[in-house]
Amino acid sequence: MGARAIALGAAFTGVADDASAIYYNPAGLVFQENRFNFSIEGFYVWPTHEYTTPTGTTIESKYNSSLPQIFLTYRTSEKLTLGLGMYVPFAGGGVDWKKEELGVPLKTALGIFAIVPTLSYQISEKLSLGLNLIYYRGILDLNTEIVDKAIAPFGPIPINSEESGSALSAGLGLMFRPSEKVGLGMSIRGPARMKLSGTTTMNIQSWRVNLDSETSFDLPWDVEIGFSYRFNENLLFATSVQYTMWSALDKVEKTIKNIPVVGDIDEEEELKFNNILIWRNGIEYTFPIGISLRLGVGIDRYASPAETLSVTNIDVDKFTVLGGIGYKAGRIQIDAAYVYALGKERERTSTYFGVPLTEKYNLDCLILGLGITYSY
């Protein structure tokens, strides 16, 4: 979220001095220099998922996606600032495996969009509090085939699921600024239970059957602590540690209802995710002519145990390099950002009839972002 924040390594919880603080730390809004801020931003994502079969064949999935976002803040008084954010905090992408490579076609995408009204209140000269109400809207699209002989005795059954649903959550932020140089921030985002419902279409021989279906899963708690230090008016350093309680996402449940002859199908994909720490760092140098250069690095640990790795859940350690450039002229600021996440390959070994079979998984990703902000 936020081209400037991303270019600063996404270590923004202790900075929170632009409108993207709605996501990173809503308590920072009340300390912002301008009374009104409006940002339109977007990111384009190029991920490469890689899977190596037990026979040594490596295949790739490439499913590009775009992530638009809007942030708006307005200071109503010296102590109170209101804000509204609209962005994609989870998912926002998918996989696209080809049948001729994987053996089964599998194209699936999940996007979770958030609408986030926010307020920030200045408790004292140095301390502020921020509150979010988070409305999530999720959309799932799945295209694959059922090959289970018990369900599809006459050959693969193509299926397409289109589902959507919503959930509510909340967030809280604190910002402490003991001096003009130092910022200390904390942000907490609450969990949510996503329940998507819609239609699953199955093509059984010459029949086209539309069935009701549901998918359910949990989103995690998230706690982040950040620190920033401004050496002078030109140089800013920021660091943050994020603890995400992914153990909430232990499984994904799916039900396809009233299939002819068969009845309901209840499927449960176990994920057994673990809680993780993410460490981020960034620096920003601003020249007198209004140009800012930014650079950041991060370490993002995997949450998934080896036993639940699959082509729909490729999760690896990632080392991220982030950076970008900004230009401010009058009331307009333009920010560009990039992210390159380099994954570390993981293996999963299973035994079939006494024979060990090893699969390998990896993920790399390139992201480019651009944001335009108007302030007064």
C-alpha positions as CSV (number, residue, x, y, z in Angstrom):
1,M,0.0,0.0,0.0
2,G,1.3,3.4,-1.0
3,A,4.1,4.0,-3.6
4,R,6.2,6.1,-1.3
5,A,5.8,3.7,1.7
6,I,6.7,0.7,-0.5
7,A,9.8,2.5,-1.9
8,L,10.8,3.1,1.8
9,G,10.9,-0.7,2.3
10,A,7.3,-0.7,3.5
11,A,8.8,0.2,7.0
12,F,6.1,2.9,7.4
13,T,4.4,2.2,10.7
14,G,6.8,4.6,12.5
15,V,6.6,7.2,9.7
16,A,2.9,7.3,8.7
17,D,3.2,10.9,7.4
18,D,1.1,10.5,4.2
19,A,-2.4,9.3,3.4
20,S,-1.3,5.6,3.2
21,A,-1.0,5.7,7.0
22,I,-4.7,4.6,6.9
23,Y,-3.2,1.2,6.3
24,Y,0.1,1.3,8.0
25,N,-0.8,3.3,11.2
26,P,-4.0,5.4,11.3
27,A,-2.7,7.3,14.3
28,G,-0.2,9.1,12.1
29,L,-2.9,11.0,10.1
30,V,-3.3,13.7,12.8
31,F,0.4,14.7,12.6
32,Q,0.4,15.2,8.8
33,E,1.5,18.6,7.5
34,N,-1.4,19.2,5.1
35,R,-5.0,19.5,6.0
36,F,-6.3,17.6,2.9
37,N,-4.6,14.7,1.1
38,F,-5.9,12.7,-1.8
39,S,-3.9,9.9,-3.4
40,I,-4.7,7.7,-6.4
41,E,-2.2,4.8,-6.7
42,G,-1.8,1.5,-8.4
43,F,0.6,-1.5,-8.6
44,Y,1.1,-4.1,-11.3
45,V,2.3,-7.5,-10.2
46,W,4.4,-10.0,-12.2
47,P,4.7,-13.2,-10.1
48,T,6.3,-16.5,-11.3
49,H,5.3,-19.6,-9.4
50,E,7.6,-22.6,-10.1
51,Y,6.9,-26.3,-9.5
52,T,9.3,-29.2,-10.1
53,T,7.6,-32.6,-10.3
54,P,9.1,-35.8,-8.7
55,T,10.3,-36.7,-12.2
56,G,12.4,-33.5,-12.4
57,T,10.2,-31.6,-14.8
58,T,9.8,-27.9,-13.9
59,I,6.7,-25.9,-14.9
60,E,5.7,-22.3,-14.3
61,S,2.5,-20.3,-13.6
62,K,2.4,-16.7,-14.6
63,Y,-0.7,-14.8,-13.5
64,N,-0.3,-11.0,-13.6
65,S,-2.6,-8.6,-11.8
66,S,-3.2,-4.9,-11.1
67,L,-4.0,-3.4,-7.7
68,P,-5.6,0.0,-7.6
69,Q,-6.0,2.0,-4.4
70,I,-7.3,5.4,-3.2
71,F,-6.5,7.3,0.1
72,L,-8.3,10.4,1.3
73,T,-7.7,12.3,4.5
74,Y,-9.1,15.6,5.9
75,R,-8.2,17.3,9.2
76,T,-11.5,18.6,10.7
77,S,-9.8,20.3,13.7
78,E,-6.4,20.5,15.4
79,K,-7.0,17.2,17.1
80,L,-9.1,15.2,14.7
81,T,-8.4,13.9,11.2
82,L,-10.8,11.7,9.2
83,G,-9.7,9.3,6.4
84,L,-11.0,6.8,3.9
85,G,-8.9,4.1,2.2
86,M,-9.8,1.6,-0.6
87,Y,-7.2,-1.0,-1.4
88,V,-6.4,-4.7,-1.7
89,P,-4.7,-5.9,1.5
90,F,-4.9,-9.7,0.9
91,A,-4.5,-11.9,-2.2
92,G,-5.1,-9.8,-5.3
93,G,-3.6,-12.5,-7.6
94,G,-3.7,-16.2,-8.5
95,V,-2.2,-19.1,-10.4
96,D,-2.6,-20.4,-14.0
97,W,-1.3,-23.9,-14.5
98,K,-1.7,-25.4,-18.0
99,K,-3.3,-28.9,-18.4
100,E,-0.6,-30.1,-20.8
101,E,2.0,-29.4,-18.1
102,L,0.3,-30.1,-14.8
103,G,-2.1,-32.8,-16.1
104,V,-5.1,-30.9,-14.9
105,P,-6.0,-27.3,-15.8
106,L,-6.0,-25.0,-12.8
107,K,-6.7,-21.3,-12.9
108,T,-7.7,-19.6,-9.8
109,A,-7.7,-16.0,-8.5
110,L,-8.7,-14.5,-5.2
111,G,-9.0,-10.8,-4.5
112,I,-10.0,-9.2,-1.1
113,F,-10.8,-5.5,-1.4
114,A,-11.1,-3.3,1.7
115,I,-13.1,-0.1,2.3
116,V,-11.6,1.5,5.4
117,P,-13.1,4.6,7.1
118,T,-10.6,6.0,9.6
119,L,-10.2,8.5,12.4
120,S,-7.1,9.8,14.1
121,Y,-7.2,11.8,17.4
122,Q,-4.3,13.7,19.0
123,I,-4.3,12.8,22.7
124,S,-1.4,15.1,23.5
125,E,1.3,17.1,21.8
126,K,3.3,13.9,21.3
127,L,0.8,11.0,21.3
128,S,-2.1,10.1,19.0
129,L,-4.6,7.3,18.5
130,G,-6.1,6.0,15.3
131,L,-9.1,3.7,14.6
132,N,-10.1,1.8,11.5
133,L,-13.4,0.1,10.6
134,I,-12.5,-2.5,7.8
135,Y,-15.1,-3.8,5.4
136,Y,-13.7,-6.7,3.3
137,R,-15.2,-7.8,0.0
138,G,-13.8,-11.0,-1.4
139,I,-14.1,-12.4,-5.0
140,L,-13.0,-15.9,-5.9
141,D,-12.8,-17.4,-9.4
142,L,-11.8,-21.0,-10.0
143,N,-11.5,-23.1,-13.2
144,T,-10.3,-26.7,-13.0
145,E,-11.5,-30.3,-13.6
146,I,-12.8,-33.0,-11.3
147,V,-10.9,-36.2,-12.0
148,D,-11.9,-38.3,-9.0
149,K,-13.4,-41.5,-10.5
150,A,-16.0,-41.8,-7.8
151,I,-17.4,-38.5,-8.9
152,A,-16.4,-38.5,-12.5
153,P,-16.5,-42.1,-13.7
154,F,-16.9,-41.2,-17.4
155,G,-14.0,-38.7,-17.6
156,P,-12.9,-35.3,-16.2
157,I,-15.7,-32.9,-15.3
158,P,-14.8,-29.2,-16.0
159,I,-15.9,-26.9,-13.3
160,N,-16.0,-23.1,-12.8
161,S,-16.7,-21.4,-9.5
162,E,-17.6,-17.7,-9.1
163,E,-18.1,-16.7,-5.5
164,S,-18.1,-13.5,-3.5
165,G,-18.7,-12.4,0.1
166,S,-17.9,-9.9,2.8
167,A,-16.6,-9.6,6.3
168,L,-16.0,-6.9,9.0
169,S,-12.9,-6.2,11.1
170,A,-11.2,-3.3,12.8
171,G,-7.8,-1.8,13.4
172,L,-6.0,0.4,15.9
173,G,-2.9,2.5,15.7
174,L,-0.7,4.5,18.2
175,M,1.9,7.1,17.3
176,F,4.4,8.6,19.7
177,R,6.6,11.5,18.6
178,P,8.9,12.5,21.5
179,S,10.7,14.9,19.1
180,E,10.7,16.2,15.6
181,K,13.3,13.6,14.7
182,V,11.8,10.4,16.3
183,G,8.7,8.5,15.5
184,L,7.4,5.3,17.3
185,G,4.3,3.6,16.0
186,M,2.2,0.5,16.6
187,S,-0.6,-0.9,14.4
188,I,-3.0,-3.7,15.1
189,R,-5.3,-5.2,12.4
190,G,-8.0,-7.6,13.6
191,P,-9.0,-11.0,12.2
192,A,-12.0,-11.7,10.0
193,R,-14.0,-14.7,8.9
194,M,-14.5,-14.7,5.1
195,K,-17.5,-16.7,3.7
196,L,-17.9,-16.6,0.0
197,S,-21.0,-17.9,-1.8
198,G,-22.0,-18.2,-5.4
199,T,-22.4,-20.6,-8.3
200,T,-20.3,-23.6,-9.4
201,T,-20.9,-24.7,-13.0
202,M,-20.2,-28.3,-13.9
203,N,-20.2,-29.7,-17.4
204,I,-21.2,-33.4,-17.1
205,Q,-21.2,-35.0,-20.5
206,S,-23.7,-32.8,-22.5
207,W,-25.3,-31.4,-19.4
208,R,-24.4,-28.0,-17.9
209,V,-25.4,-27.9,-14.3
210,N,-25.3,-24.7,-12.1
211,L,-25.0,-25.5,-8.4
212,D,-24.8,-23.4,-5.2
213,S,-21.4,-23.4,-3.6
214,E,-19.5,-21.8,-0.6
215,T,-15.9,-21.2,0.4
216,S,-14.8,-20.2,3.9
217,F,-11.5,-19.3,5.5
218,D,-10.1,-17.0,8.2
219,L,-7.9,-13.9,7.9
220,P,-5.2,-13.3,10.5
221,W,-4.5,-10.9,13.3
222,D,-1.6,-8.6,12.4
223,V,0.6,-6.5,14.8
224,E,3.4,-4.2,13.6
225,I,5.8,-2.0,15.5
226,G,7.8,0.7,13.7
227,F,10.6,3.2,14.4
228,S,11.8,6.2,12.3
229,Y,14.6,8.7,12.8
230,R,15.1,11.8,10.8
231,F,18.8,12.7,10.8
232,N,18.1,16.1,9.2
233,E,15.5,17.6,7.0
234,N,16.8,15.6,4.0
235,L,17.6,12.1,5.4
236,L,15.0,9.7,6.9
237,F,15.6,6.1,8.2
238,A,12.8,3.7,9.1
239,T,12.5,0.1,10.3
240,S,9.6,-2.1,11.4
241,V,8.8,-5.6,12.6
242,Q,5.4,-7.2,11.6
243,Y,4.0,-10.3,13.4
244,T,1.2,-11.9,11.4
245,M,-0.8,-14.7,13.1
246,W,-1.3,-16.8,10.0
247,S,-2.1,-19.8,12.3
248,A,-5.7,-18.5,12.0
249,L,-5.7,-19.8,8.4
250,D,-5.5,-23.5,9.2
251,K,-7.8,-24.6,6.4
252,V,-10.0,-23.6,3.5
253,E,-13.5,-25.2,3.4
254,K,-15.5,-25.6,0.2
255,T,-19.0,-27.0,-0.4
256,I,-20.6,-27.7,-3.7
257,K,-24.3,-28.4,-3.1
258,N,-26.9,-30.8,-4.6
259,I,-24.8,-32.5,-7.3
260,P,-27.0,-34.9,-9.3
261,V,-26.7,-38.5,-8.0
262,V,-23.7,-37.6,-5.7
263,G,-25.3,-35.0,-3.5
264,D,-23.1,-32.4,-1.6
265,I,-19.3,-32.4,-1.9
266,D,-17.5,-31.0,1.1
267,E,-13.8,-30.4,0.6
268,E,-11.3,-29.2,3.1
269,E,-7.8,-28.1,2.1
270,E,-5.5,-28.1,5.2
271,L,-3.0,-25.3,5.3
272,K,-1.8,-25.4,8.9
273,F,-0.1,-22.0,8.6
274,N,2.3,-20.8,11.2
275,N,2.7,-17.3,12.7
276,I,5.5,-15.3,11.1
277,L,7.8,-12.3,11.6
278,I,8.5,-9.9,8.7
279,W,11.4,-7.4,9.1
280,R,11.6,-4.2,6.9
281,N,14.1,-1.3,6.6
282,G,14.2,1.8,4.4
283,I,15.9,5.1,3.8
284,E,14.8,8.3,2.0
285,Y,17.0,11.2,0.9
286,T,15.2,14.3,-0.3
287,F,17.1,16.9,-2.4
288,P,16.3,20.6,-2.2
289,I,14.8,20.5,-5.7
290,G,12.0,18.3,-4.5
291,I,13.3,14.9,-5.7
292,S,13.4,12.0,-3.2
293,L,15.3,8.8,-3.6
294,R,14.3,5.7,-1.6
295,L,15.6,2.3,-0.9
296,G,14.5,-0.6,1.3
297,V,15.1,-4.3,2.1
298,G,13.0,-6.9,3.8
299,I,12.9,-10.5,4.9
300,D,9.5,-12.2,4.5
301,R,9.3,-15.7,6.1
302,Y,7.1,-18.5,4.8
303,A,4.0,-19.4,6.9
304,S,3.2,-22.8,5.3
305,P,4.7,-26.0,6.6
306,A,6.2,-28.3,4.0
307,E,3.4,-30.8,4.4
308,T,0.8,-28.4,2.9
309,L,2.9,-27.0,0.0
310,S,1.0,-27.5,-3.3
311,V,0.6,-25.8,-6.6
312,T,-2.3,-23.7,-5.1
313,N,-0.2,-22.8,-2.1
314,I,3.5,-22.0,-3.0
315,D,4.9,-20.3,0.0
316,V,8.7,-19.7,0.4
317,D,11.1,-17.4,2.2
318,K,11.5,-14.2,0.3
319,F,14.3,-11.6,0.3
320,T,12.9,-8.3,-1.0
321,V,14.6,-5.3,-2.5
322,L,12.4,-2.2,-2.7
323,G,13.0,1.4,-3.9
324,G,11.7,4.3,-5.9
325,I,11.7,8.0,-6.6
326,G,9.4,10.8,-5.8
327,Y,8.9,14.4,-7.0
328,K,7.0,17.2,-5.2
329,A,6.1,20.4,-6.9
330,G,3.6,22.7,-5.1
331,R,0.5,20.7,-4.1
332,I,1.3,17.7,-6.3
333,Q,3.5,14.8,-5.5
334,I,4.3,11.9,-7.8
335,D,5.9,8.7,-6.5
336,A,7.1,5.6,-8.3
337,A,8.1,2.3,-6.6
338,Y,9.4,-1.1,-7.4
339,V,9.7,-4.4,-5.5
340,Y,11.7,-7.5,-6.4
341,A,11.0,-10.5,-4.2
342,L,13.5,-13.3,-4.6
343,G,12.3,-16.7,-3.3
344,K,14.3,-19.5,-1.7
345,E,13.3,-22.9,-3.1
346,R,11.6,-25.4,-0.8
347,E,11.2,-29.2,-1.1
348,R,8.4,-31.5,-0.1
349,T,9.1,-35.3,0.1
350,S,6.3,-37.8,0.3
351,T,6.5,-41.6,0.3
352,Y,4.4,-43.8,-2.0
353,F,4.6,-47.5,-1.7
354,G,7.9,-47.1,0.1
355,V,9.4,-44.9,-2.6
356,P,10.3,-41.3,-1.6
357,L,9.2,-38.6,-4.1
358,T,10.4,-35.1,-3.9
359,E,8.7,-32.0,-5.3
360,K,10.2,-28.5,-5.4
361,Y,8.5,-25.1,-5.1
362,N,9.6,-21.5,-5.6
363,L,8.3,-18.0,-6.2
364,D,9.7,-14.8,-7.5
365,C,7.8,-11.5,-8.0
366,L,8.3,-8.1,-9.6
367,I,6.0,-5.2,-8.7
368,L,5.9,-1.7,-10.1
369,G,3.8,1.1,-8.6
370,L,2.9,4.7,-9.3
371,G,1.0,7.2,-7.1
372,I,-0.2,10.8,-7.5
373,T,-1.1,12.9,-4.4
374,Y,-2.8,16.2,-4.2
375,S,-2.5,18.1,-0.9
376,Y,-3.4,21.5,0.6
